[in-house]
Amino acid sequence: MKGESFILLSLAKWTLRLIGNLLFLLICVLLFIMLFARFTGNEPNLFGYQFKTVLSGSMEPLFKTGSVIAINKTEENKTYQSGDIITFKLDEILITHRIVETSLKDGAITYTTKGDNNDAVDRWEVPAHHVVGEYAGVTIPYLGYVLHTAQTKVGAALLMIIPGIILLFSAFVQPSERKPKEVYTQ
């Protein structure tokens, strides 16, 4: 019994450590991509997705404020349907809302949009050429707060220094090794 519980406990600790390390690695990779994009002036991309930070609660509960969402960049002449969630430019501001109606005006496609948490449709119509991309179904809650901090000089410095300190510390501090108990059999 004790041997089985020790094995299960060891397996649980190993699994939690693995999950924690993978999440840490994912966050480090995303932060690197965001910082690299910021310093080069390009849009952050990973595997063809662009990442955008949610700045308001207009799409809650689907997107919490401070989340990061992935979008597929719009291909030329792509049309969307009612129910699709799109990211579009309005006066140099990016907005992500759901399409509630598609119209054809003067030979051009326009979309009427609405935030899921808003009471009414948006006051504007979105021309198809203003659509930047479509929501890809990936949301990372609260990462936007970290990325917003990373865009400041102090935040960027901290996000480079703190992981370095953690890596140095983990390289020099070894966990205590457990000696296996000796088992005597007759």
BELBELZI-V529177 format. One record per residue. RES is the residue in three letters. SS is DSSP state (A for helix, B for strand, O for the rest). PSI is psi in whole degrees, 0 to 359 (NA if undefined). Layout:
BEGIN
res/ss/psi
RES/SS/PSI
RES/SS/PSI
END
This chain:
BEGIN
res/ss/psi
MET/O/313
LYS/A/324
GLY/A/319
GLU/A/317
SER/A/325
PHE/A/319
ILE/A/316
LEU/A/319
LEU/A/317
SER/A/318
LEU/A/319
ALA/A/316
LYS/A/317
TRP/A/317
THR/A/314
LEU/A/320
ARG/A/318
LEU/A/314
ILE/A/316
GLY/A/316
ASN/A/320
LEU/A/318
LEU/A/318
PHE/A/316
LEU/A/316
LEU/A/315
ILE/A/319
CYS/A/318
VAL/A/314
LEU/A/319
LEU/A/319
PHE/A/315
ILE/A/316
MET/A/315
LEU/A/319
PHE/A/316
ALA/A/321
ARG/A/316
PHE/A/334
THR/A/346
GLY/O/8
ASN/O/167
GLU/O/139
PRO/O/128
ASN/B/143
LEU/B/118
PHE/O/36
GLY/O/356
TYR/B/145
GLN/B/146
PHE/B/133
LYS/B/144
THR/B/134
VAL/O/120
LEU/O/350
SER/O/172
GLY/O/18
SER/O/339
MET/O/15
GLU/O/147
PRO/O/0
LEU/O/312
PHE/O/118
LYS/O/146
THR/O/135
GLY/O/358
SER/O/164
VAL/B/132
ILE/B/153
ALA/B/139
ILE/B/150
ASN/B/126
LYS/B/140
THR/O/131
GLU/O/156
GLU/O/138
ASN/O/19
LYS/O/135
THR/O/151
TYR/O/164
GLN/O/165
SER/O/134
GLY/O/338
ASP/O/147
ILE/B/121
ILE/B/155
THR/B/129
PHE/B/161
LYS/B/134
LEU/B/109
ASP/O/48
GLU/O/12
ILE/B/137
LEU/B/134
ILE/B/139
THR/B/114
HIS/B/169
ARG/B/139
ILE/B/130
VAL/B/342
GLU/B/141
THR/B/134
SER/B/161
LEU/B/113
LYS/B/123
ASP/O/38
GLY/O/5
ALA/B/143
ILE/B/135
THR/B/155
TYR/B/138
THR/B/130
THR/B/166
LYS/B/137
GLY/O/138
ASP/O/330
ASN/O/1
ASN/O/152
ASP/O/330
ALA/O/164
VAL/O/160
ASP/O/153
ARG/O/347
TRP/O/161
GLU/B/143
VAL/B/115
PRO/B/145
ALA/A/326
HIS/A/354
HIS/A/353
VAL/B/127
VAL/B/322
GLY/B/179
GLU/B/141
TYR/B/131
ALA/B/5
GLY/B/10
VAL/B/124
THR/B/132
ILE/B/104
PRO/O/142
TYR/O/353
LEU/A/333
GLY/A/326
TYR/A/318
VAL/A/317
LEU/A/322
HIS/A/317
THR/A/322
ALA/A/339
GLN/O/351
THR/O/158
LYS/A/316
VAL/A/316
GLY/A/318
ALA/A/319
ALA/A/316
LEU/A/320
LEU/A/344
MET/A/326
ILE/A/314
ILE/A/311
PRO/A/326
GLY/A/318
ILE/A/317
ILE/A/317
LEU/A/317
LEU/A/315
PHE/A/315
SER/A/335
ALA/A/330
PHE/A/338
VAL/O/116
GLN/O/138
PRO/O/148
SER/O/135
GLU/O/134
ARG/O/133
LYS/O/133
PRO/O/143
LYS/O/141
GLU/O/137
VAL/O/126
TYR/O/132
THR/O/155
GLN/O/NA
END
